Amino acid sequence: MGDNVGVQPSDAYDPLIPMPELTPDALRAAVSRIAPGKVPALTRHLFEATANALQIRSLAPLRAFIHSWAVFVAIERHPARAARLRALEHLVDAGHEDPTGAIAEIHEIRQRAVAETCLTLREHRTTPPTEYVTIGLSADVACDVARQFEREISTN
């Protein structure tokens, strides 16, 4: 995964950086802060996604790019989570133990990261969190507000 160089959380459970906006530029800036060694891979992936999107006349490759790198950032901005994920992946790759528990935990970590990005909310909602960000809320707070909004709508 990444190499969280140069940025330290103020508390063991605090993220290194806030969750960025889900744009290529914001994700590139976040990756450059928390995992600078991954910037070339992000740049290659963006180039390939853009070329594929133009070729097939679909935004799907760009959406996949955003999803992939947003989840990466959501995981890597929490050093303990990123380290745990790497340890679990190593355990699965080694093949010395039954990987069932490790695979389940990997899935949980990735699902938690997807939830942090608000990607599922953004795909199914009428009021995107970016509208909250434009009024001065951070992306993290915007996701919390959006989740609350979704709960209120679903109960009415």
Wavefront OBJ file of the C-alpha trace (Angstrom):
o trace
v 0.000 0.000 0.000
v 1.456 3.373 0.908
v 4.298 4.930 2.770
v 2.860 7.529 5.126
v 5.879 9.819 4.978
v 5.981 13.340 6.334
v 2.499 13.483 7.874
v 1.730 12.399 11.431
v -1.691 12.279 13.119
v -2.196 14.255 16.320
v -3.740 11.177 17.966
v -3.225 7.480 17.270
v -6.754 7.239 15.845
v -6.828 10.528 13.972
v -6.444 10.438 10.209
v -3.235 11.864 8.760
v -5.282 14.134 6.487
v -8.972 14.927 5.998
v -10.809 12.931 3.352
v -10.299 14.905 0.129
v -12.881 15.800 -2.448
v -13.359 13.031 -4.982
v -11.634 14.713 -7.889
v -8.443 13.608 -9.630
v -6.537 16.699 -8.463
v -7.660 16.379 -4.835
v -6.889 12.660 -4.782
v -3.453 13.269 -6.336
v -2.703 15.893 -3.680
v -3.806 13.527 -0.916
v -1.745 10.641 -2.282
v 1.290 12.911 -2.612
v 0.991 13.691 1.116
v 0.318 10.221 2.530
v 1.921 7.881 -0.019
v 4.176 9.862 -2.378
v 5.576 6.691 -3.907
v 2.121 5.907 -5.317
v 1.737 9.155 -7.314
v 3.204 7.626 -10.516
v 0.706 4.727 -10.307
v -2.159 7.180 -9.758
v -1.020 9.256 -12.745
v -0.790 6.164 -14.979
v -4.217 4.977 -13.836
v -5.737 8.413 -14.524
v -4.187 8.519 -18.000
v -5.491 5.013 -18.780
v -8.952 5.799 -17.364
v -9.187 8.983 -19.416
v -8.093 7.226 -22.603
v -10.547 4.388 -21.991
v -13.378 6.816 -21.214
v -12.775 8.629 -24.490
v -12.497 5.388 -26.426
v -15.704 3.834 -25.112
v -17.542 7.141 -24.640
v -18.369 6.404 -21.026
v -17.470 7.870 -17.653
v -17.247 4.389 -16.134
v -13.409 4.205 -16.314
v -13.120 7.587 -14.598
v -15.621 6.549 -11.932
v -13.570 3.386 -11.348
v -10.420 5.528 -11.039
v -12.100 7.799 -8.461
v -13.453 4.812 -6.533
v -10.113 3.004 -6.470
v -8.053 5.986 -5.326
v -10.665 7.321 -2.899
v -10.703 3.960 -1.129
v -6.890 3.884 -1.174
v -6.767 7.330 0.464
v -9.480 6.431 2.983
v -7.394 3.447 4.081
v -3.945 5.053 3.967
v -4.929 8.198 5.848
v -5.309 5.954 8.918
v -1.839 4.416 9.534
v -3.059 1.679 11.880
v -5.764 0.636 9.419
v -3.310 0.625 6.521
v -0.782 -1.424 8.508
v -3.465 -3.920 9.519
v -4.612 -4.273 5.907
v -1.033 -4.924 4.750
v -0.561 -7.524 7.499
v -3.782 -9.290 6.511
v -2.852 -9.232 2.823
v 0.555 -10.697 3.689
v -1.104 -13.443 5.727
v -3.403 -14.333 2.800
v -0.548 -14.183 0.272
v 1.680 -16.415 2.412
v -0.884 -19.223 2.280
v 0.251 -20.787 5.554
v -3.083 -20.396 7.370
v -6.767 -20.595 6.575
v -7.378 -17.146 5.071
v -11.144 -17.009 5.789
v -10.906 -14.695 8.809
v -8.280 -12.487 7.169
v -10.339 -12.162 3.999
v -13.416 -11.200 6.032
v -11.421 -8.534 7.892
v -9.958 -7.203 4.622
v -13.510 -6.897 3.329
v -14.566 -5.028 6.501
v -11.630 -2.594 6.202
v -12.430 -1.900 2.545
v -16.166 -1.476 3.273
v -15.372 0.979 6.083
v -13.146 2.899 3.659
v -15.885 2.967 1.001
v -18.310 4.297 3.629
v -15.812 7.042 4.545
v -15.650 8.184 0.944
v -19.459 8.484 0.718
v -19.212 6.803 -2.684
v -22.366 4.759 -2.166
v -24.247 7.853 -0.998
v -23.007 9.866 -3.955
v -24.195 7.221 -6.408
v -27.756 7.066 -5.035
v -28.591 10.454 -3.624
v -30.251 13.596 -4.833
v -28.200 16.005 -2.702
v -24.484 15.241 -3.047
v -22.133 15.951 -0.132
v -20.239 18.403 -2.353
v -23.163 20.794 -1.911
v -22.453 20.769 1.814
v -18.737 21.327 1.206
v -19.485 24.477 -0.792
v -21.052 25.998 2.327
v -17.826 25.512 4.262
v -18.055 22.003 5.700
v -15.134 19.598 5.397
v -15.657 16.463 3.312
v -15.761 14.367 6.512
v -18.465 16.536 8.060
v -20.305 16.695 4.739
v -20.465 12.890 4.657
v -21.851 12.828 8.192
v -24.469 15.434 7.272
v -25.318 13.530 4.094
v -25.710 10.266 6.007
v -28.024 11.955 8.501
v -30.004 13.440 5.602
v -30.300 9.971 4.019
v -31.515 8.477 7.322
v -34.147 11.204 7.672
v -35.361 10.675 4.113
v -35.533 6.894 4.508
v -37.584 7.143 7.722
v -40.138 9.542 6.220
l 1 2 3 4 5 6 7 8 9 10 11 12 13 14 15 16 17 18 19 20 21 22 23 24 25 26 27 28 29 30 31 32 33 34 35 36 37 38 39 40 41 42 43 44 45 46 47 48 49 50 51 52 53 54 55 56 57 58 59 60 61 62 63 64 65 66 67 68 69 70 71 72 73 74 75 76 77 78 79 80 81 82 83 84 85 86 87 88 89 90 91 92 93 94 95 96 97 98 99 100 101 102 103 104 105 106 107 108 109 110 111 112 113 114 115 116 117 118 119 120 121 122 123 124 125 126 127 128 129 130 131 132 133 134 135 136 137 138 139 140 141 142 143 144 145 146 147 148 149 150 151 152 153 154 155 156
